[in-house]
Structures are given as C-alpha cells and as structure tokens.
Amino acid sequence: MFKIIYCIRRKAGLTREQFLSHWLGFHGPIVVEHKAVLRIARYVQTTPLEDDFSKRVERRGVLQPAYDGVAELYWSSEPDFRHAFTDPGALRIQKILADDERNFVDHAGSARWISREIVALPGAPTP
C-alpha cells in the first residue's frame, strides 16, 4: 500500500469548530465523491480529542502543539498512486482539492509526505 500522511494545522482566524466543519463536512466529501477517479482505496480523517487527559498525553510545553487534524490517503498499488498524480481527470480533482485547502489549511504549519505503512503490531483495535 502507498499512503500519504497529511498533518494539518488550521488557517489563522478559524476556530477549531470552523476548521472541522469545513474539513469534515465539505473537503472530505469531495475526496470520497471522487475516490474512483483518484483510485483511493481508503481515506481516514483523524482529529484530536478534547479530553481532560489530553494535556498529559500531548505533553504540552514539551512537544509542539497537536495538529488540528491528520488525513491518511491510501492506494492499493503504486500504479494507482501514480495515477492520482498524473491522470488528467485525477489532476482536475487534485486542483479542486488544493484550491479548497486555501480556505482552511495553514500550509506553512502543515506537513505531508508519501509513506509505506509498516505494521509493527498487527491487529485492529476495537472501539
């Protein structure tokens, strides 16, 4: 599997609620709607929990502040991954997504990279 990890910080001036509303309610559905064109096998949006225990886990004041969200985009094969960044139809959707990111993403404070997942402890956690 090929995977992109995108650690996102919200654009200045947006509240956490505004950021999440746009990312989860508008941007994410664009990805889902065009999953076949992009050949995406899986898409996960992860957000930090607002919990009393968060301060301890996040080690505030020691580590950098948590990202506002993390997106994980998966492709089943390298050809599918490359298709998402070379096919004219996929590039049209990529442009729509990139243009929309300007509405809610602080690009200078965010990070994104291609990765290969290495499972060190197999098994899926149960909710």
N, C-alpha and C positions, 0 to 999 in steps of 0.2 A: 504494500500500500504506500502511496505517496500522500503526503499530508502538508498542509500549510497551517502554521500556528500564527495567529494574529492577536497580539496583546494590545488592547485598545485603551487609550485614555480619551475621555470626552473633551470636546471642544470647549474652550473658555466661554463662560457665560451660560452654559447649560447646567441645569440641575441634574442630579442623578436620575430623577424620575423622567425628565425630558429626554435625556440620553437613552434610557432603557425603552421608553415608549417608542422612540424613533427606530432604534436598532432592532428591537424585538418585533415591533408592530408594523414597520414599513420596510426596512432594509432586508431583514431576514426573509420575509416572504418573497422578495424579488429573487433571492438565491434559490429558494425552494421552487418557485414557479418555473425557473429556467434550469433546473438541475439536469435535465436531459441534454440540453444544448451544451452545458458546461461539463457534462459527463461526471458530475459529482456523485460519489457513492454514499457519502454521509456528511452531515453538517451539524455541528454542535455549537451552541452559544452558551457560555458559562459566565455567570455574574457572581460577585462576592456576596456572601450572606451578611445581612445586618444582624449581628448576634452579639450578646454580651461577651462571649468567649473570643470574638474576633480580635480584640486588642491583643490578647495573649498569643494567639496563633500568628497574627501578622507581624508581631514584634515591632510595633510602632516605635519610631525613634531610632531603631537599629537598622531595619531594612527599608528600602524605598516603599512608598505608599502602594497599596494594591492597585492593579489596573481596574478600570471600570468594567471591563469585560474581556473575554478571550473567545475568539472564534477558531474552530477547528474545521477545516475542509479536507475531505478525504477523496482520493481517487483510487480505483481498484488496480490500475496499471499505469506504467509510465506513458504509454501511448495516449491513454485517456487524459492524464495530467497535461501532457504537452498539447493535446487538442484544445484544452481550455484556454491556452495562451497563444495559439496560432491560428485556429479556425476563425474565419471572418465572422460567422454568426456568434461564436463564443466571445470574440473580441468586442462585438457590439454590446453584449451584456456586461462584459468587464468594464466598458466605458460608462455605462449607466450606473453600475455599482460604484465606480471610482468618483463619478460626478456627485452621487448621493452622499458619499463619505464626507465630502466637504461640509455637509450640513451638521455633522455630529462628531467627527473624529478629529482629535488633535494629532496630526500626522507626525509632528516633531517629537511628541511624547510617547508615540506608539512604536511597536516593533513587530516585524513579520518576517518569517523565514520558511523555507522548504525543509521538511524533515522526513525522516523514516522512523516509524514507531518501533521501539524495541521493548517488548514486554518482559519485564523482569520478574513479575509475579502474576501468573495467569489467573483468570477467573474474574467474573464480573461481580461487583458489589451489588447487594440488594438494597433497594430504597428503604 
